[in-house]
């Protein structure tokens, strides 16, 4: 079976969880006997930008389809909407099977650009979108929603990384039968690229003491203001949690000002935009990974922490509860509730042995459900549902 995967963002050039999933799935499909080609921006012409990719990819994909004749063309995210539309116009008997794997619903992504409310502080608004976020909501998300709807409606097979996201795509894009192919980790890939900030890795974070780690782009749906409020409450109760933040983004300045107002400068280390190698080093030394988001798909950082035996403290949003088991592999808390987050933070930092036990349980859960062969098994079942058989060499490792 020949499979063409089309993606706008790919490591190592792009530090992207969605892009890494393309590589994880490609590796798994190759292990199962498929021929796999990956088409990214570099195949669409010199210096093609991310915004231009949905248009520039069309001719590049048509050329590969004409010359290589893949059995399956799979696009990732809404960026492949025009590719799917073009290929769907071809004669059904001769065109490839069209598959779309969408990590999020951009309808929900748009709704997530809103004031952040801390329900444990009397429903106080603790953050508002900055100008770049407001522009993203007003100008870019309508295009992503239109392309996402086109992608979902014109594909033969629709995929999502979690049941929650599958339901969102069905409801928001007006389609049925979105199947789940989970995000995974574990393939031996070289995705180390990306530039570290000048400060990253040159000193010991927060004095070398135990810390919790937050990783990702600093935007409002990541809930970082709720986390800083939780840090302040933990310190007021006599505890001294430490936090390392690996990431940068439009909210960095506002978060720094809030950190100063809350008196947290001494216990928060801003590592900046880290390479994957640096983020991995920080993660392996952390007591827990903390994900206080208000919206996600199925975050790769959660899977990576579980792979390293690091427990996860996370919001009960989107696909996270399908991965993290509260009380077993980590701590789940309601979103936008700083007191609940502070309680989980205190418990994880106060009982390192319990954190270790939950981290090890997370590693075992990952091995049982979220390795590349698990994604490949679900992928073959999805394409098989429309009549495309798995290659003869495929053997399901899970039996």
MARKELUM-112934 format. One record per residue (C-alpha): residue number from 0; x, y negated, z negated. Coordinates in nm, 3 decimals, always signed. Each point is the difference from the previous one (the first is absolute). Layout:
MARKELUM-112934
+-----+---------+---------+---------+
|   n |      px |      py |      pz |
+-----+---------+---------+---------+
| NUM |       X |       Y |       Z |
...
+-----+---------+---------+---------+
end
This chain:
MARKELUM-112934
+-----+---------+---------+---------+
|   n |      px |      py |      pz |
+-----+---------+---------+---------+
|   0 |  +0.000 |  +0.000 |  +0.000 |
|   1 |  +0.130 |  -0.346 |  +0.095 |
|   2 |  -0.086 |  -0.281 |  -0.241 |
|   3 |  +0.065 |  -0.372 |  +0.055 |
|   4 |  -0.009 |  -0.210 |  -0.317 |
|   5 |  -0.045 |  -0.376 |  +0.055 |
|   6 |  +0.091 |  -0.238 |  -0.283 |
|   7 |  +0.079 |  -0.369 |  -0.040 |
|   8 |  +0.220 |  +0.035 |  -0.310 |
|   9 |  +0.268 |  +0.265 |  -0.042 |
|  10 |  +0.293 |  +0.046 |  -0.238 |
|  11 |  +0.281 |  -0.081 |  -0.023 |
|  12 |  -0.071 |  -0.333 |  +0.172 |
|  13 |  -0.328 |  -0.046 |  -0.190 |
|  14 |  -0.034 |  +0.076 |  -0.371 |
|  15 |  -0.348 |  +0.142 |  +0.039 |
|  16 |  -0.182 |  +0.278 |  -0.178 |
|  17 |  -0.229 |  +0.040 |  +0.301 |
|  18 |  +0.301 |  +0.024 |  +0.228 |
|  19 |  +0.166 |  +0.263 |  -0.213 |
|  20 |  -0.315 |  +0.211 |  +0.018 |
|  21 |  +0.042 |  +0.009 |  +0.377 |
|  22 |  +0.347 |  +0.150 |  -0.050 |
|  23 |  -0.119 |  +0.242 |  -0.270 |
|  24 |  -0.278 |  +0.130 |  +0.226 |
|  25 |  +0.231 |  +0.016 |  +0.302 |
|  26 |  +0.251 |  +0.209 |  -0.195 |
|  27 |  -0.274 |  +0.236 |  -0.119 |
|  28 |  -0.145 |  +0.040 |  +0.350 |
|  29 |  +0.343 |  +0.078 |  +0.143 |
|  30 |  +0.052 |  +0.261 |  -0.270 |
|  31 |  -0.331 |  +0.151 |  +0.109 |
|  32 |  +0.113 |  +0.035 |  +0.361 |
|  33 |  -0.132 |  -0.320 |  +0.159 |
|  34 |  +0.192 |  -0.227 |  +0.234 |
|  35 |  -0.031 |  -0.349 |  -0.151 |
|  36 |  +0.086 |  -0.339 |  +0.147 |
|  37 |  -0.029 |  -0.326 |  -0.197 |
|  38 |  -0.070 |  -0.330 |  +0.175 |
|  39 |  +0.072 |  -0.316 |  -0.200 |
|  40 |  +0.071 |  -0.364 |  +0.081 |
|  41 |  +0.347 |  +0.082 |  +0.133 |
|  42 |  -0.162 |  +0.198 |  +0.285 |
|  43 |  -0.222 |  -0.291 |  +0.105 |
|  44 |  +0.265 |  -0.242 |  +0.123 |
|  45 |  +0.270 |  -0.227 |  -0.143 |
|  46 |  -0.082 |  -0.182 |  -0.322 |
|  47 |  -0.368 |  +0.095 |  -0.011 |
|  48 |  -0.153 |  -0.150 |  -0.317 |
|  49 |  -0.246 |  +0.169 |  -0.232 |
|  50 |  -0.291 |  -0.226 |  +0.109 |
|  51 |  +0.076 |  +0.072 |  +0.367 |
|  52 |  +0.018 |  +0.377 |  -0.042 |
|  53 |  -0.373 |  +0.081 |  +0.048 |
|  54 |  +0.018 |  -0.152 |  +0.350 |
|  55 |  +0.355 |  +0.094 |  +0.100 |
|  56 |  -0.045 |  +0.364 |  -0.104 |
|  57 |  -0.267 |  +0.058 |  +0.264 |
|  58 |  +0.227 |  +0.025 |  +0.303 |
|  59 |  +0.269 |  +0.190 |  -0.193 |
|  60 |  -0.251 |  +0.264 |  -0.111 |
|  61 |  -0.151 |  +0.032 |  +0.346 |
|  62 |  +0.346 |  +0.063 |  +0.140 |
|  63 |  +0.075 |  +0.275 |  -0.255 |
|  64 |  -0.341 |  +0.160 |  +0.055 |
|  65 |  +0.056 |  +0.001 |  +0.376 |
|  66 |  +0.354 |  +0.138 |  -0.015 |
|  67 |  +0.000 |  +0.226 |  -0.309 |
|  68 |  -0.370 |  +0.102 |  -0.002 |
|  69 |  -0.052 |  +0.045 |  -0.377 |
|  70 |  -0.286 |  +0.211 |  -0.130 |
|  71 |  -0.065 |  -0.248 |  -0.282 |
|  72 |  +0.051 |  -0.375 |  -0.034 |
|  73 |  -0.031 |  -0.119 |  -0.359 |
|  74 |  -0.001 |  -0.367 |  -0.099 |
|  75 |  +0.060 |  -0.136 |  -0.347 |
|  76 |  -0.197 |  -0.290 |  -0.149 |
|  77 |  -0.202 |  -0.246 |  +0.205 |
|  78 |  +0.302 |  -0.086 |  +0.217 |
|  79 |  -0.087 |  +0.286 |  +0.234 |
|  80 |  -0.354 |  -0.115 |  +0.080 |
|  81 |  +0.076 |  -0.121 |  +0.353 |
|  82 |  +0.205 |  +0.314 |  +0.073 |
|  83 |  -0.293 |  +0.217 |  -0.106 |
|  84 |  -0.246 |  -0.207 |  +0.205 |
|  85 |  +0.216 |  +0.030 |  +0.313 |
|  86 |  +0.050 |  +0.374 |  -0.033 |
|  87 |  -0.366 |  +0.062 |  -0.082 |
|  88 |  -0.087 |  -0.133 |  +0.346 |
|  89 |  +0.193 |  +0.279 |  +0.170 |
|  90 |  -0.173 |  +0.313 |  +0.122 |
|  91 |  -0.082 |  +0.212 |  -0.307 |
|  92 |  +0.125 |  +0.320 |  +0.161 |
|  93 |  +0.348 |  -0.136 |  +0.069 |
|  94 |  +0.070 |  -0.249 |  -0.278 |
|  95 |  +0.164 |  +0.091 |  -0.333 |
|  96 |  -0.192 |  +0.046 |  -0.322 |
|  97 |  -0.023 |  -0.339 |  -0.171 |
|  98 |  +0.068 |  -0.006 |  -0.374 |
|  99 |  +0.005 |  -0.299 |  -0.238 |
| 100 |  +0.148 |  +0.005 |  -0.349 |
| 101 |  -0.105 |  -0.315 |  -0.188 |
| 102 |  +0.161 |  -0.066 |  -0.338 |
| 103 |  -0.250 |  -0.267 |  -0.113 |
| 104 |  -0.326 |  -0.167 |  +0.096 |
| 105 |  +0.078 |  -0.357 |  +0.090 |
| 106 |  -0.349 |  -0.095 |  -0.113 |
| 107 |  +0.111 |  +0.094 |  -0.354 |
| 108 |  +0.343 |  -0.154 |  +0.058 |
| 109 |  -0.173 |  -0.327 |  +0.082 |
| 110 |  -0.222 |  +0.019 |  -0.309 |
| 111 |  +0.309 |  +0.060 |  -0.213 |
| 112 |  +0.128 |  -0.349 |  +0.083 |
| 113 |  -0.196 |  -0.167 |  -0.279 |
| 114 |  +0.052 |  -0.148 |  -0.348 |
| 115 |  +0.142 |  +0.250 |  -0.249 |
| 116 |  -0.222 |  +0.032 |  -0.307 |
| 117 |  +0.117 |  +0.141 |  -0.334 |
| 118 |  -0.310 |  +0.161 |  -0.153 |
| 119 |  +0.182 |  +0.056 |  -0.329 |
| 120 |  +0.058 |  -0.375 |  -0.034 |
| 121 |  -0.364 |  -0.103 |  +0.024 |
| 122 |  -0.015 |  +0.037 |  +0.380 |
| 123 |  +0.264 |  -0.272 |  +0.034 |
| 124 |  +0.135 |  -0.074 |  +0.345 |
| 125 |  +0.373 |  +0.057 |  -0.036 |
| 126 |  +0.103 |  -0.049 |  +0.363 |
| 127 |  -0.129 |  -0.137 |  +0.327 |
| 128 |  +0.116 |  +0.075 |  +0.354 |
| 129 |  +0.281 |  -0.225 |  +0.123 |
| 130 |  -0.017 |  -0.175 |  +0.336 |
| 131 |  +0.162 |  +0.279 |  +0.203 |
| 132 |  -0.243 |  +0.252 |  -0.148 |
| 133 |  -0.298 |  -0.221 |  +0.081 |
| 134 |  +0.125 |  -0.031 |  +0.358 |
| 135 |  +0.039 |  +0.378 |  +0.019 |
| 136 |  -0.360 |  +0.043 |  -0.114 |
| 137 |  -0.139 |  -0.263 |  +0.237 |
| 138 |  +0.204 |  +0.064 |  +0.314 |
| 139 |  +0.162 |  +0.341 |  +0.003 |
| 140 |  -0.244 |  +0.234 |  -0.172 |
| 141 |  -0.285 |  -0.065 |  +0.249 |
| 142 |  +0.229 |  +0.121 |  +0.279 |
| 143 |  +0.111 |  +0.303 |  -0.203 |
| 144 |  -0.363 |  +0.084 |  -0.079 |
| 145 |  -0.098 |  -0.022 |  +0.367 |
| 146 |  +0.295 |  +0.216 |  +0.108 |
| 147 |  -0.060 |  +0.241 |  -0.289 |
| 148 |  -0.363 |  +0.046 |  +0.098 |
| 149 |  +0.099 |  +0.051 |  +0.364 |
| 150 |  +0.264 |  +0.254 |  -0.103 |
| 151 |  -0.240 |  +0.200 |  -0.214 |
| 152 |  -0.289 |  -0.003 |  +0.246 |
| 153 |  +0.193 |  +0.096 |  +0.313 |
| 154 |  +0.215 |  +0.275 |  -0.154 |
| 155 |  -0.086 |  +0.367 |  +0.031 |
| 156 |  +0.134 |  +0.076 |  -0.349 |
| 157 |  +0.006 |  -0.245 |  -0.291 |
| 158 |  +0.234 |  +0.047 |  -0.294 |
| 159 |  +0.062 |  -0.172 |  -0.333 |
| 160 |  +0.244 |  +0.071 |  -0.286 |
| 161 |  -0.264 |  +0.046 |  -0.270 |
| 162 |  -0.369 |  +0.078 |  -0.041 |
| 163 |  -0.057 |  -0.353 |  -0.133 |
| 164 |  +0.156 |  -0.159 |  +0.307 |
| 165 |  -0.188 |  +0.238 |  +0.229 |
| 166 |  -0.329 |  -0.116 |  -0.152 |
| 167 |  +0.103 |  -0.364 |  +0.038 |
| 168 |  +0.080 |  +0.045 |  +0.369 |
| 169 |  -0.328 |  +0.181 |  +0.058 |
| 170 |  -0.199 |  -0.273 |  -0.175 |
| 171 |  +0.191 |  -0.303 |  +0.128 |
| 172 |  +0.065 |  +0.107 |  +0.360 |
| 173 |  -0.326 |  +0.185 |  +0.061 |
| 174 |  +0.141 |  +0.347 |  +0.076 |
| 175 |  -0.046 |  +0.352 |  -0.134 |
| 176 |  +0.215 |  +0.299 |  -0.087 |
| 177 |  +0.323 |  -0.172 |  -0.103 |
| 178 |  +0.226 |  +0.283 |  -0.114 |
| 179 |  +0.275 |  -0.015 |  -0.261 |
| 180 |  +0.367 |  +0.051 |  +0.079 |
| 181 |  +0.176 |  -0.100 |  -0.320 |
| 182 |  +0.309 |  -0.213 |  -0.021 |
| 183 |  +0.298 |  +0.216 |  -0.090 |
| 184 |  +0.368 |  -0.015 |  -0.083 |
| 185 |  +0.290 |  +0.242 |  +0.004 |
| 186 |  +0.121 |  +0.017 |  +0.360 |
| 187 |  +0.379 |  -0.045 |  +0.029 |
| 188 |  -0.015 |  -0.336 |  +0.176 |
| 189 |  +0.253 |  -0.281 |  +0.026 |
| 190 |  -0.220 |  -0.300 |  -0.080 |
| 191 |  +0.252 |  -0.194 |  -0.203 |
| 192 |  +0.007 |  -0.319 |  +0.206 |
| 193 |  -0.093 |  -0.348 |  -0.108 |
| 194 |  +0.187 |  -0.277 |  -0.168 |
| 195 |  +0.037 |  -0.028 |  -0.375 |
| 196 |  -0.030 |  -0.338 |  -0.162 |
| 197 |  +0.335 |  -0.142 |  -0.116 |
| 198 |  -0.086 |  +0.072 |  -0.364 |
| 199 |  -0.131 |  +0.352 |  +0.050 |
| 200 |  +0.224 |  +0.271 |  -0.141 |
| 201 |  +0.276 |  -0.236 |  -0.120 |
| 202 |  -0.096 |  -0.003 |  -0.364 |
| 203 |  -0.185 |  +0.225 |  -0.237 |
| 204 |  -0.371 |  -0.087 |  -0.008 |
| 205 |  -0.122 |  -0.139 |  -0.335 |
| 206 |  +0.327 |  +0.078 |  -0.170 |
| 207 |  +0.000 |  +0.371 |  +0.082 |
| 208 |  -0.288 |  +0.069 |  -0.241 |
| 209 |  -0.300 |  +0.225 |  +0.084 |
| 210 |  -0.245 |  -0.164 |  +0.239 |
| 211 |  -0.308 |  +0.052 |  +0.211 |
| 212 |  +0.023 |  -0.070 |  +0.371 |
| 213 |  -0.232 |  -0.175 |  +0.247 |
| 214 |  +0.076 |  +0.031 |  +0.371 |
| 215 |  -0.153 |  -0.178 |  +0.297 |
| 216 |  -0.078 |  -0.321 |  +0.178 |
| 217 |  -0.113 |  -0.269 |  -0.242 |
| 218 |  -0.350 |  -0.079 |  +0.121 |
| 219 |  -0.318 |  -0.057 |  -0.192 |
| 220 |  -0.151 |  +0.347 |  +0.041 |
| 221 |  +0.304 |  +0.148 |  -0.176 |
| 222 |  -0.132 |  -0.138 |  -0.330 |
| 223 |  +0.335 |  -0.120 |  -0.130 |
| 224 |  -0.154 |  -0.280 |  -0.206 |
| 225 |  -0.203 |  +0.261 |  -0.189 |
| 226 |  +0.322 |  +0.190 |  -0.066 |
| 227 |  +0.173 |  -0.310 |  -0.139 |
| 228 |  -0.299 |  -0.066 |  -0.227 |
| 229 |  +0.024 |  +0.362 |  -0.120 |
| 230 |  +0.372 |  -0.045 |  -0.068 |
| 231 |  -0.073 |  -0.309 |  -0.208 |
| 232 |  -0.270 |  +0.180 |  -0.202 |
| 233 |  +0.233 |  +0.294 |  -0.067 |
| 234 |  +0.265 |  -0.236 |  -0.133 |
| 235 |  -0.254 |  -0.180 |  -0.219 |
| 236 |  -0.084 |  +0.334 |  -0.161 |
| 237 |  +0.363 |  +0.053 |  -0.097 |
| 238 |  +0.122 |  +0.209 |  +0.294 |
| 239 |  +0.279 |  -0.097 |  +0.236 |
| 240 |  -0.072 |  +0.148 |  +0.344 |
| 241 |  +0.238 |  -0.080 |  +0.284 |
| 242 |  -0.101 |  -0.039 |  +0.364 |
| 243 |  +0.196 |  +0.014 |  +0.325 |
| 244 |  -0.172 |  -0.128 |  +0.314 |
| 245 |  +0.143 |  +0.125 |  +0.332 |
| 246 |  -0.155 |  -0.210 |  +0.273 |
| 247 |  -0.058 |  -0.348 |  +0.131 |
| 248 |  -0.284 |  -0.187 |  +0.162 |
| 249 |  -0.222 |  -0.303 |  +0.010 |
| 250 |  -0.080 |  +0.009 |  -0.372 |
| 251 |  +0.357 |  +0.011 |  -0.129 |
| 252 |  +0.013 |  -0.367 |  -0.103 |
| 253 |  -0.341 |  +0.005 |  -0.171 |
| 254 |  +0.089 |  +0.322 |  -0.182 |
| 255 |  +0.327 |  -0.150 |  -0.121 |
| 256 |  -0.186 |  -0.301 |  -0.141 |
| 257 |  -0.253 |  +0.226 |  -0.176 |
| 258 |  +0.282 |  +0.211 |  -0.141 |
| 259 |  +0.157 |  -0.314 |  -0.147 |
| 260 |  -0.331 |  -0.121 |  -0.149 |
| 261 |  -0.056 |  +0.336 |  -0.167 |
| 262 |  +0.352 |  +0.006 |  -0.143 |
| 263 |  +0.100 |  +0.310 |  +0.195 |
| 264 |  +0.319 |  -0.121 |  +0.169 |
| 265 |  +0.223 |  +0.212 |  -0.223 |
| 266 |  -0.186 |  +0.328 |  +0.064 |
| 267 |  -0.080 |  -0.022 |  +0.373 |
| 268 |  +0.268 |  +0.062 |  +0.263 |
| 269 |  -0.081 |  -0.111 |  +0.356 |
| 270 |  +0.206 |  +0.232 |  +0.220 |
| 271 |  -0.121 |  -0.158 |  +0.323 |
| 272 |  -0.043 |  +0.179 |  +0.331 |
| 273 |  +0.187 |  +0.326 |  -0.041 |
| 274 |  +0.122 |  +0.256 |  +0.246 |
| 275 |  -0.157 |  +0.344 |  -0.031 |
| 276 |  +0.319 |  +0.128 |  -0.162 |
| 277 |  -0.006 |  -0.273 |  -0.263 |
| 278 |  -0.373 |  +0.047 |  -0.067 |
| 279 |  +0.063 |  +0.373 |  -0.040 |
| 280 |  +0.277 |  -0.064 |  -0.252 |
| 281 |  -0.225 |  -0.231 |  -0.200 |
| 282 |  -0.288 |  +0.250 |  +0.012 |
| 283 |  +0.202 |  +0.296 |  -0.125 |
| 284 |  +0.113 |  -0.198 |  -0.306 |
| 285 |  -0.346 |  -0.135 |  -0.084 |
| 286 |  -0.215 |  +0.125 |  -0.287 |
| 287 |  -0.307 |  -0.035 |  +0.223 |
| 288 |  -0.113 |  -0.150 |  +0.329 |
| 289 |  -0.279 |  -0.254 |  -0.043 |
| 290 |  -0.256 |  -0.078 |  +0.274 |
| 291 |  -0.257 |  -0.258 |  -0.121 |
| 292 |  -0.158 |  -0.057 |  +0.344 |
| 293 |  -0.358 |  -0.100 |  +0.074 |
| 294 |  +0.008 |  +0.175 |  +0.340 |
| 295 |  +0.221 |  +0.264 |  +0.163 |
| 296 |  -0.018 |  +0.289 |  +0.244 |
| 297 |  +0.217 |  +0.280 |  -0.137 |
| 298 |  +0.323 |  -0.174 |  -0.108 |
| 299 |  +0.323 |  +0.167 |  +0.100 |
| 300 |  +0.172 |  -0.138 |  -0.313 |
| 301 |  -0.225 |  +0.220 |  -0.213 |
| 302 |  +0.101 |  +0.313 |  +0.192 |
| 303 |  +0.367 |  -0.094 |  -0.018 |
| 304 |  -0.021 |  -0.048 |  -0.377 |
| 305 |  -0.167 |  +0.338 |  -0.041 |
| 306 |  +0.271 |  +0.160 |  +0.214 |
| 307 |  +0.260 |  -0.141 |  -0.240 |
| 308 |  -0.192 |  +0.121 |  -0.307 |
| 309 |  -0.093 |  -0.357 |  -0.100 |
| 310 |  -0.351 |  -0.042 |  -0.150 |
| 311 |  -0.236 |  -0.256 |  +0.151 |
| 312 |  -0.210 |  -0.269 |  -0.168 |
| 313 |  -0.254 |  -0.115 |  +0.258 |
| 314 |  -0.338 |  -0.158 |  +0.066 |
| 315 |  -0.297 |  +0.223 |  +0.078 |
| 316 |  -0.039 |  -0.138 |  +0.352 |
| 317 |  -0.020 |  +0.150 |  +0.346 |
| 318 |  +0.188 |  +0.331 |  +0.040 |
| 319 |  +0.215 |  -0.030 |  -0.313 |
| 320 |  -0.226 |  +0.220 |  -0.222 |
| 321 |  +0.024 |  +0.273 |  +0.264 |
| 322 |  +0.374 |  +0.016 |  -0.065 |
| 323 |  +0.056 |  -0.106 |  -0.363 |
| 324 |  -0.180 |  +0.204 |  -0.268 |
| 325 |  -0.067 |  -0.207 |  -0.310 |
| 326 |  +0.150 |  +0.155 |  -0.312 |
| 327 |  +0.186 |  +0.261 |  +0.205 |
| 328 |  +0.230 |  -0.163 |  +0.255 |
| 329 |  -0.032 |  -0.358 |  -0.120 |
| 330 |  -0.241 |  -0.265 |  -0.127 |
| 331 |  -0.297 |  -0.140 |  +0.193 |
| 332 |  -0.158 |  -0.331 |  -0.103 |
| 333 |  -0.283 |  -0.212 |  +0.140 |
| 334 |  +0.123 |  -0.276 |  +0.232 |
| 335 |  +0.021 |  -0.359 |  -0.124 |
| 336 |  +0.005 |  +0.097 |  -0.368 |
| 337 |  +0.321 |  -0.114 |  -0.168 |
| 338 |  -0.078 |  +0.148 |  -0.343 |
| 339 |  -0.056 |  +0.348 |  +0.145 |
| 340 |  +0.321 |  -0.033 |  +0.200 |
| 341 |  +0.189 |  -0.118 |  -0.309 |
| 342 |  -0.120 |  +0.304 |  -0.196 |
| 343 |  +0.124 |  +0.240 |  +0.270 |
| 344 |  +0.327 |  -0.189 |  +0.024 |
| 345 |  +0.055 |  +0.020 |  -0.376 |
| 346 |  -0.080 |  +0.372 |  -0.009 |
| 347 |  +0.243 |  +0.078 |  +0.282 |
| 348 |  +0.285 |  -0.203 |  -0.148 |
| 349 |  -0.062 |  +0.118 |  -0.359 |
| 350 |  -0.002 |  +0.372 |  +0.080 |
| 351 |  +0.277 |  +0.082 |  +0.251 |
| 352 |  -0.054 |  +0.374 |  -0.044 |
| 353 |  -0.366 |  -0.027 |  +0.099 |
| 354 |  +0.102 |  -0.213 |  +0.297 |
| 355 |  +0.250 |  +0.267 |  +0.101 |
| 356 |  -0.263 |  +0.275 |  -0.026 |
| 357 |  -0.244 |  -0.194 |  +0.215 |
| 358 |  +0.274 |  -0.077 |  +0.251 |
| 359 |  +0.084 |  +0.367 |  +0.037 |
| 360 |  -0.368 |  +0.085 |  +0.041 |
| 361 |  -0.013 |  -0.261 |  +0.277 |
| 362 |  +0.291 |  +0.166 |  +0.177 |
| 363 |  -0.179 |  +0.334 |  -0.013 |
| 364 |  -0.323 |  -0.153 |  +0.131 |
| 365 |  +0.192 |  -0.158 |  +0.286 |
| 366 |  +0.152 |  +0.337 |  +0.094 |
| 367 |  -0.347 |  +0.155 |  -0.001 |
| 368 |  -0.183 |  -0.265 |  +0.206 |
| 369 |  +0.209 |  -0.277 |  +0.153 |
| 370 |  +0.289 |  +0.146 |  +0.197 |
| 371 |  +0.029 |  -0.021 |  +0.382 |
| 372 |  -0.137 |  +0.350 |  +0.062 |
| 373 |  -0.317 |  -0.098 |  -0.188 |
| 374 |  -0.056 |  -0.295 |  +0.236 |
| 375 |  +0.075 |  +0.218 |  +0.303 |
| 376 |  -0.251 |  +0.263 |  -0.113 |
| 377 |  -0.275 |  -0.261 |  -0.027 |
| 378 |  +0.106 |  -0.157 |  +0.330 |
| 379 |  -0.030 |  +0.330 |  +0.185 |
| 380 |  -0.342 |  +0.060 |  -0.155 |
| 381 |  -0.112 |  -0.346 |  +0.115 |
| 382 |  +0.114 |  +0.037 |  +0.361 |
| 383 |  -0.122 |  +0.360 |  -0.001 |
| 384 |  -0.348 |  -0.125 |  -0.087 |
| 385 |  -0.024 |  -0.146 |  +0.351 |
| 386 |  +0.144 |  +0.306 |  +0.172 |
| 387 |  +0.376 |  -0.056 |  +0.010 |
| 388 |  +0.175 |  +0.309 |  -0.140 |
| 389 |  +0.313 |  -0.006 |  -0.214 |
| 390 |  +0.321 |  +0.118 |  +0.169 |
| 391 |  +0.064 |  +0.373 |  -0.021 |
| 392 |  +0.316 |  -0.053 |  -0.206 |
| 393 |  -0.194 |  -0.172 |  -0.282 |
| 394 |  -0.006 |  +0.183 |  -0.328 |
| 395 |  -0.173 |  -0.164 |  -0.293 |
| 396 |  +0.263 |  -0.007 |  -0.280 |
| 397 |  -0.273 |  -0.004 |  -0.262 |
| 398 |  -0.155 |  +0.314 |  +0.142 |
+-----+---------+---------+---------+
end
